[in-house]
Amino acid sequence: MRTIRKAGLVAGILVGASLLLGSLGANAQKKKSETIQANVWGQLRASGKIFNMTIIIDSYSNEDDQQTLINAFNRGGQERLVSTLENMKSRGRVAITGTVGNSIAYVRSFPTENGRRIRIITNRPLNFPEAYYHGRSTSYNVTLIEMNINRLDPSKSTGSLIIGARIRVNKNTGQIEVESYGSGPWRMTNIKEWD
């Protein structure tokens, strides 16, 4: 298990600046759905594992959605955040290629110098044995994704995925911390956008 603090790509995934701390960014609004595919590589304890992921974005979240999540987290931490995510309008789906996958609760797109950054946060559904035995993994019930899409050179597009995350504020430093259950962040490569 690994706790990621303050800096780095994983802190960005949390949307620490744009989601929980409330800073705003430009929100790409598109009328048709987008499909993004990527290879996802395990790191740390999951090193050597790989799978393909498909993300379908039907619409983007807005500033009101962002504020709703900020308020939920501030009022009740991760439990309230997950409850709020479960009740949000679906913005698309994220799935291991060939599976039905999971609904996307929150997704934003921010312009960058070479393209755009996409951030996704959604609740992680628990399977029956996991929920029944209510082990430690049930506290890691958020999935976080960040993709940096380079439109000038698509081969330089990168991303990171935390399948099971726990989010909290460090009481001593006030910093947002993301703790990943088990394997840490997964690395996303070969990211392709399909129209």
C-alpha atoms as one frame of an Amber mdcrd trajectory, in Angstrom:
protein
   0.000   0.000   0.000   1.274   3.429  -0.856   0.207   6.919   0.121   0.809
   9.623  -2.456   1.192  13.127  -1.060   0.923  16.584  -2.517   2.940  16.437
  -5.741   3.024  14.276  -8.810   0.599  12.851 -11.304  -1.503  10.985  -8.754
  -2.226  14.182  -6.826  -3.475  15.579 -10.098  -5.716  12.573 -10.582  -7.471
  13.406  -7.373  -8.249  16.669  -9.036  -6.966  18.157  -5.828  -6.699  21.585
  -7.339  -9.703  21.350  -9.600 -12.095  19.167  -7.632 -11.630  19.175  -3.884
  -9.856  22.504  -3.573 -12.299  24.124  -5.929 -10.171  25.756  -8.594 -11.902
  26.074 -11.930 -10.704  25.164 -15.397 -12.088  25.374 -18.876 -14.624  22.639
 -19.441 -14.793  21.116 -22.885 -18.376  20.663 -23.981 -19.009  18.258 -26.839
 -22.292  17.136 -28.267 -21.282  13.677 -29.465 -19.697  10.943 -27.428 -15.951
  10.318 -27.482 -14.136   7.011 -27.249 -10.646   6.776 -25.791  -8.659   3.552
 -25.643  -5.429   2.862 -23.756  -3.101   0.136 -22.558  -2.846   0.059 -18.775
   0.326  -1.262 -17.154   0.682  -2.388 -13.556   3.407  -0.950 -11.360   4.802
  -1.867  -7.952   3.062  -5.082  -6.813   1.092  -5.288 -10.079   4.218  -4.998
 -12.210   3.977  -7.095 -15.373   0.189  -6.990 -15.547  -1.452  -5.257 -18.491
  -4.983  -4.730 -19.769  -6.770  -2.587 -22.334  -9.237   0.076 -21.247 -12.027
   1.781 -23.148 -13.482   5.083 -21.955 -16.657   6.443 -23.516 -17.498  10.043
 -22.616 -21.067  11.104 -23.435 -20.907  14.506 -21.742 -18.733  16.505 -19.364
 -19.379  17.588 -15.812 -19.719  21.270 -15.021 -18.761  23.627 -12.189 -22.005
  22.833 -10.327 -21.085  19.136 -10.311 -17.646  20.043  -9.060 -19.072  22.157
  -6.231 -21.469  19.354  -5.290 -18.515  16.982  -4.848 -16.463  19.534  -2.933
 -19.367  20.132  -0.545 -19.960  16.398  -0.098 -16.295  15.736   0.724 -16.126
  18.682   3.118 -19.272  17.516   4.955 -18.634  13.815   5.193 -15.281  12.809
   3.754 -14.990   9.873   1.423 -18.250   8.196   2.509 -20.287  11.263   1.558
 -18.256  11.720  -1.618 -18.967   8.146  -2.749 -22.651   8.475  -1.913 -22.816
  11.644  -4.006 -20.943  10.025  -6.902 -23.409   7.123  -6.867 -26.308   9.552
  -7.334 -24.794  11.700 -10.080 -25.909  11.574 -13.690 -23.811   9.154 -15.739
 -21.352  10.918 -18.021 -20.209   7.776 -19.839 -18.504   4.455 -19.117 -15.044
   3.160 -18.305 -14.314  -0.519 -18.844 -11.664  -3.115 -19.346 -12.095  -3.754
 -23.063 -14.703  -6.440 -23.630 -16.582  -5.871 -20.368 -19.611  -3.744 -19.515
 -17.567  -1.623 -17.152 -18.607   1.108 -14.771 -20.494   4.377 -15.114 -18.462
   7.607 -15.028 -19.809  10.010 -12.407 -17.537  13.015 -12.946 -15.304  13.945
 -15.893 -13.672  17.250 -16.839 -11.421  18.287 -19.718  -8.868  21.100 -19.366
  -6.822  22.590 -22.222  -3.041  22.232 -22.046  -0.249  23.640 -24.180  -0.149
  20.540 -26.420  -3.686  19.197 -26.095  -5.803  18.565 -23.045  -5.973  16.885
 -19.646  -8.960  14.670 -18.803  -9.769  13.854 -15.173 -12.298  11.244 -14.108
 -13.559  10.319 -10.663 -16.163   7.670  -9.998 -17.225   5.246  -7.327 -15.762
   1.735  -7.470 -18.494  -0.905  -7.295 -17.735  -3.631  -4.788 -18.187  -7.266
  -5.764 -20.417  -9.463  -3.606 -17.720 -11.305  -1.560 -15.889  -8.034  -0.919
 -19.075  -6.332   0.302 -20.234  -9.377   2.283 -16.989  -9.800   4.238 -16.496
  -6.008   4.497 -12.704  -6.224   4.446 -10.264  -3.350   4.365 -10.588  -2.970
   0.582 -14.149  -1.654   0.953 -12.694   1.648   2.221 -10.960   2.108  -1.145
 -14.119   2.687  -3.142 -13.155   5.494  -5.526 -11.536   5.157  -8.961  -9.393
   8.030 -10.291  -8.081   8.556 -13.831  -5.976  11.314 -15.341  -4.957  11.410
 -19.000  -2.655  13.994 -20.566  -3.485  13.860 -24.259  -0.835  15.342 -26.530
  -2.498  16.290 -29.811   0.806  17.414 -31.381   2.465  14.049 -30.751  -0.057
  11.367 -29.663   2.807   8.968 -28.821   3.619  11.283 -25.883   0.127  11.019
 -24.383   0.253   9.594 -20.848  -2.111   8.720 -18.070  -2.508   7.232 -14.625
  -5.221   5.103 -13.022  -5.921   4.291  -9.393  -8.511   1.533  -9.325  -9.208
   1.581  -5.588  -8.411   4.822  -3.771  -9.079   6.362  -0.392  -9.026  10.155
  -0.179  -8.466  12.161   2.976  -7.067  15.430   4.258  -3.983  15.213   6.435
  -4.980  16.952   9.677  -1.421  18.128  10.348  -0.569  19.579   6.938  -3.995
  20.218   5.410  -2.789  18.415   2.260  -5.034  16.065   0.339  -3.723  12.510
   0.353  -4.616   9.681  -1.984  -3.963   6.178  -0.762  -4.109   3.352  -3.269
  -5.171  -0.121  -2.199  -2.576  -2.679  -3.156  -0.837  -1.913  -6.407  -0.527
   1.848  -6.509  -1.177   3.822  -9.676  -1.340   2.019 -13.025   0.406   3.662
 -16.000  -1.622   4.381 -19.147   0.061   4.321 -22.567  -0.913   4.139 -26.250
  -3.808   6.480 -25.554  -5.931   6.882 -28.668  -8.926   9.129 -29.239 -11.607
   7.924 -31.641 -14.243  10.169 -33.178
